[in-house]
Amino acid sequence: MATGMLRTSGQSIVDADGKPLTILCQTTLGGWMMMENFINGFPGRECQIRAALLKVLGKEKYGFFFDKFLEYFFTEKDGEFLSSLGFNCLRLSFNYHHFEDDMNPFVIKEEGFKHLDRAIEIVMRNPWIAGYNPLNEPADEQWTRLLSFYDRIVPAVRAVDPDHILFLEDNTFSMDFSGFTDVFPNSVYTIHDYCGFGFPNCIGRYQGLKEQDDYIRKMYDRKSAFMKEHNVPVWNGEFGPIYEREEHNPDYKVQNDERFDMLDRQMAIYTADSIAWSIWSYKDINVMGLAYVSPDSPWLKLLGPIIRKKRDLAVDPWAYDDAHLLEGLFAPLHKWFEDNVPAQYNKKYPWQWRMHMHVFRGIRGITMAEYMIPEWADYFKDKSFEELDELAASWKIENCLQRERLNELLSLYAPMKADDPRLEGKVIQPATEAKDETVKAKDSVSGVGVFELAADEKKRLATSAVHEVQRQPVQQGA
């Protein structure tokens, strides 16, 4: 049991007695006070669907529904479930709109603290808060706003709280430290370590090949190099694959097992390096979550048709599969852009997004998604208070299903230490060859570009991986 206030010491997080803490292992309450389209099952952004629901439901029903949703999403039973997995921390993510209105800035909305305080009360069985993560996944091409923000926010926090740890994220979705030159005292620096092998329509399926393992390790080492150079702790604030579903993919079990195997390799690295981690995310509509809303729930029975439409149109900017939309539709459009934008001008920030990703975000991720918002909201039309309560109750943990193999994996690693013999032979070792470590800004997000390879690159890499698997010798008697 840790004692007192947590703080940093070298690359470790320690308690008040200076004793290194068992790794902070946790998940995040994504989709709760910070709703997201792929987590909760709506198109567009939270502020847009809230405005649409306010029109459909009226003020009283609107307020009732969201109050019940926030209440049911995280309760004492959720705290008990997460504790049963061996987690010793919880990342609480929230949208600032709960606490401040854009039309009335710098005036605190006290009602926003109702459910946040309740969640904190549930998890405060331990007498400490690990720290504050003031900004999630910044993206600043020029670096000026991000560095200026930290130069302002850190002293402001320290003026009222000089003791708690600050968890500070790097640039370009927490993958690029190339603009940082120094570190703040008592701070942990954050990476997000998503791997393309855990996503559909990306760089192929994980088969345990040496080059695939080398890639997983290189991606992690590139992101964490800054922390090791400056002798500060690493926190992997987000990672995890998405999972295939039976109704969409007859090969879902095999592909999900491949992604669990990839996740196993990642977590072995994190454990061997003794870094804190927070898997994304806790609860959703069966995309990435440790728990997910039941297909028999009122939520999915009501919204199932438009969620399927949303998936078929690939409007979500995360966890989408657009392979079926390329031939005959988006591939010619992508080619039109490529043919008309000279190669020397076809890179724009964020650097890891190829040109077709920028095109997709504008057409499907924004325009089509926004057209779908009123259609989505109309599913709630004429719902009674009782029906709205039942919809919100779909998110209660006792009404959700669990992703059992994922939770078994997390339970295995949560208490594990770097010297655990079960890690023997599992940890992918760093590359040992000498090389130039100078990293340009455009290259410093290595590991994310895999999400947005062009269609021909995806096909070539996937084919190469299959051929490599076929060349592997069969192990007799294994």
N, C-alpha and C positions, 0 to 999 in steps of 0.2 A: 504494500500500500504506500503510495507516494505521500509525502508530508509537505504541507505548506505550498507556497507559490512556486510554480514551475519557472525555470529560466534556462538559458542556453549556456553551455560550457564547451567550447570547441565545436566539434561536430555532433555533440550530444545534447539532448534535453534532459535536465536534471531537476530533482526536487530541492526543497529548502535545505536539506542536509548535504547537497552536492552529489547525491546518489543518482547514477544514470537511470532514467525511467525506462521501463519496459516500453517497447515501441508503441507510439500512439497509433492505434488501429481503429478505423471507423468507417462509416458511410456518411452520406450527405442527405439532408431532407430537401432534395430537389423536387419540384412540382408541388410544393406546399405553399410557403409564402413567396415563392418565386416560381410561378407556373410556367411550363414550357410545352410547346405544341406536341412534340413527340412523346413526352411523358404523360400528359393529361388527355391527349386526343382531340385537340382543336387545331384549326388552321391559323396562321398568322401569329400575332403576339398577344400576351396577356392583356395589355391595356386595350387592345382592339376588341377582344371577345368580351371583356367586361363591359365596354360601352355598348356592344350589341345586345348583351343579355339584359342590361339595364332598360333598353328600349322594349324588349320582348316581355320581361317579367314585371317591370315597374319597380319602384324604389324599395317597397316593403319586401316583396318576394326576393328581389336581388340581394338585399342585405341578409335576409334569412338564409338563403342558399349558401352564400360564401362564408357566413359565420359557421354554419354546420359543416361545410367542407373542411374548413381549417380546424374545427374541433375534432372531427372524426379521423382526419389524416394522421394525427399523432396524438396518442393517448398513453396512459400508463402501460397498457398491454404492448404497445410498440416499444417502449423503453425496456420492458421485460424481455421481449423477443431479441432485441439487439444485444442486450446483456448476455443472453443465453449463447450468443455466437462468440462471446469472448471480447467484444468490443469494449474499449475503455474511454472512448471519446465519441462525440457526434458533431458533425459540421452543420451548423444552422445557416442556410442561405436564405436571404430575404430581399425583396424588392423595396427600394427606398420609397415607393409610392404609398406603402403602408404607413409611413411615418412623416411624410412631407408631401405637400401638394405643389405641383408645378406652378399653379396660379397664386400660391401663397408660400413662397420659399422661405426656409429658415424658421418656420413656425411648426413646432412639433405637434403631430396628431396623436394624442395620448391613446386613442382607441386602437392604434396600431400595435400597442404593446400587449394587448389582451392575450393573444395566443402565443406570442413570443415568450412572454413571462411564464405562461403555463408550461411551455416546452422546457424552458430552463429549469423550472421547479421540478419537473419529472426527472431530468438527468442530473440534478445536483445532489445525488446521493454521495458523491465525492466532494470534499470541501474546496474544490478549486476549479477554475476555468482555465483551459490551456492557453487561450490568447485570442487575438483578433486578426481576422483576415479582411482588411478594409476594402479590397478591390479584386474582383474576379475577372480573369482573362482580358486584361487590357490589350488594346491594339492601337499603337501610335506609330505611324510610319516615320515621323521625324524625331521621336523620342522626347521631344521637349515637354509635352503635356504630362507624360507619365513621370518623368524625373522631377518635374516641378510639383506634381501632385504629392509624391513621396516626401519631397523637401518641405512641404507644407503640412501634410497630415501627420507625419511622425512626431514633430515637435508639439503639434496640437494635442495628440493623444497623450504624449508623455507629460504634458502640463497638468493633466487630470489623473493620469494613471502611469506612473513611472516604472511599474513593476511587471505587468503582464507581457508575455511574448507577443511580438507582431509577426504575423505570417504574411510575407510580402511576395507578390507574384511578379514574374518577369513579363516581358513584352510579347506581343503576337500570340495570344492565347496561352501564355505561360510556357513558352518554349524558346525564348530568345533572350539571352543575357548579354548580348554583344554590346549594348549601350551602357551597362553598369560598370563602374570602376571601383566602387567602394561598397562597404556594408554598414548598416546601422547596428548599434549595439543591441543585444538581447533580441535578435530577430532571426527567424527561420525563413529560408528562401524556398520558393515553391515552384515545382514543375507540374505539368499535366502530361501524362505518359500514355496517351492512347496509341494503339498500334494498329496499322492497317490490316493485318491478318485477322483482326477481330471484326471486320466489317465486310458486308457484301459488296460486290461490284468494285473491288479495289485492286489489291496487288496479288490476289490469289489466295488459296487456302493453306493454312499452316499444316505442314507435314513433318515437322521436326528436322528439317534439313539443316546442315551446318550453316549454309549461307543465310537461312532464315533466322537461326539462332544468333548468328553474328550481327544481323541487322537489328534484332531486338536489343542486344547488348549495346551496339553502337548508338542507337537512338537514345537509350537511357544515359550512357556515358556523356554524350554530347550535351544533353540538357543539364546534367548535374555537375559538369566540370567547373563551373563558376563557384559553386559552394565548396567543392573540394579544394580549389585553389585558395579560397579565402578562409578555409577552416571553419565553416558554419554548417549548421544542420540542414538537411534536405527534408522537405515535406512533399510527397507526391499527392497533390490535392485532388486529382481526378485521374482515373484510368478505368478500363473495363471494356469488354466487347459488347456488341449487341447480339441478340439470339434469334435464330430462325424459328418459325412457327409452322406447325403441321399443316395448317390450312393454306399456307403459301408455298411450302417447300417440302416435297415428299422425302427429301434427303436431310431433313432438319436435325435428326438425332446425330447423324455422323458429323455434320458441319458444326453443331453445337459442341460436340465432344472435342473437335479440333480446336475450337476457341477456348474451351476450358483448359486444354493442354497448353495453349499459348499463354493463358493467364497464369497457369501454374509456373511456367518458366519465368514470367515477369516477377511473380511474388517471391520466388526463390532469390532473385537478384536483390529485391528490396530488403528481404530478411537478412541476407548475408551482409548487406551494407548498413543494416540497422537504421533504416530511414522510416520516418512516420509515413502513413498512407491513409487515404480516404477514397474508397471505391465509389464510383458514380453509377447508379444512384439507388436510393433505398426502395422506392415504390413507384410503379408506373403501370402502363396498360400492356405489359408483356413485351418490353423492348430490351431493357438492360437490368431491370430491378431485381433486388433480392426477393422482393414480394411483388405480386402484380394482381390487378383487378381481375376477378373471375369472369370468364366469358358468359357465365350465367347471371351476372350481376345486372341490376337495373341500368347501371351506367353503360355497359357495353351492349345490352339489349337495345337500349334507346339509340346510342350513337354509333353502333356497329356499321350501318350502311355508309355513313359519311366518313368514318375512319377508314373503311376499305377504299372509298373513292379517293381520299387523301393519299393513301398509300399508292394506289394505282397511278395517280398523277404525279407522285414523288414531289409533293410540295414542301415537305419538311426539309430544312437545310441540314438536318442531322439524322443519321440512321435511316437513310433512304436507299432504295435500289432502283436505279433508272435504266437498267440494261434494256428493258422491253420498250423504252421510249426512244432509244438511239436510232436504230435503223429506220429510215424513211421519215423521221421527224426531226429529232434534235441533232443527229449526226450531220445532215446537210446544213443546218443552221450554224453549227460549230464550224464547219468547213468554210462557210461564207465569211464568218468573222476572221478565221485564219487566213483566208485568201486576200482579205482586204485590209488587214493590219500587218504592216511589215514586221518581220521577226524581231528587229531591234526595239520595237515599241510594244510588244505583246505581253510584257510582264508589268503587272501593277500590284500594289499592295492590297491585301496580304500576299506575300511572295509565294506561299505554298499553293495558292489557288491558281490552277491553270485557267486560261481564258474561258473555257467552257463553263467553269464554275461561276465566274462572274455573270455569264450569260444566264445560266440556270437560276441563280439567285434573283436576278431581275425579273425573269419571265415566270418561273414556277414559284420560287420561294417568296416573292413579294406580290406580283400582280395576280396570279391565279389564286394564291392563298387568300388575298384580300377579297376577291370575288366570292370565295367560299364562306367567309365569316358570317354574313347574314343568313346563309343557308344553314350553317351549323346552329346558329342561335335559335332558328325557328323550330328546331327539335324540342326546345323547352317551352314552346308556346302553350298556354293554357294549363300548364302543370300546377297542381294544387300544392299547398304547403307540405302535405303528407308525401306527395310524390317527389318533391324536391328533397325532402329529408331522406327518402329511400335512395335517391340518386347519390347524395353526398355520403350516405352510409356504405356505399359500395367500396369506399376507400378505407373502411375500418380493417385493421389487420386480421381480425377474426373472420372477415368475409373475403379476404384475399387468398391467393395461392402462393406457395413458396417455390423458389428456384433451388431445388434441393442440392444438386451437385455444386452449384456456386456457393451455397451457404456452408456445405461441408468443407469446401476449399478454404473459405474465409475462416472457419472455425479452426482449421488445421494451422493456419499461419498466424492467427491473432496472438497466441501466446508464445510463438516460436522465437527463439533467439539465434543469433548469428552462429553460435557454436553447436547448434543442434545437429546430431549425426544424420538426421533424415535429409539434410541438405546435401550430403555427400553425393557427388556426381550429377546434381541437378542444376547447379549454378553455372550459367553461361559465363565464361571467363572473358575479361576485357582483351581486346586486341593487343598484341605485344610488339608488333612491328613498329619501327620508328617512322614517324610521319610528321609533316608540317601541321601544327595544330592551329595555325592562323585561320580564323573563321570570318568570312564576310557576312554582313548582315543578311543578305539574301540567302545564304547557305545555312544560317544558324538555326533554322527551323526544320532541320533535317528530321524526317520521321513523320511529318504531317503531309508533305507533298504526296505521299502514297495514297491519300484519300482522293486525290483529284487528278490521277493520271488520265491522259487522253484514252479514248476507247481502244485504239490500236495498241497502245502501250499496255493497257490492262490485259488484253487478249494475249499479247506476246509473253508477258510475265506469267500469266496463268498457265499457258501452254508449256512454258519452260519448266515450271514447277512440276507439272504432271509428268513430263518426260524424265525429270530428275528422279521422281519417285519410282518410275518404272525401271530405272537403272540401278536402284539400290538392291544389293544382294539379299536374298531371303534367308532369314536366320532360322536354321533348323533346330527344332526342339525348344524354341523360346516359349 
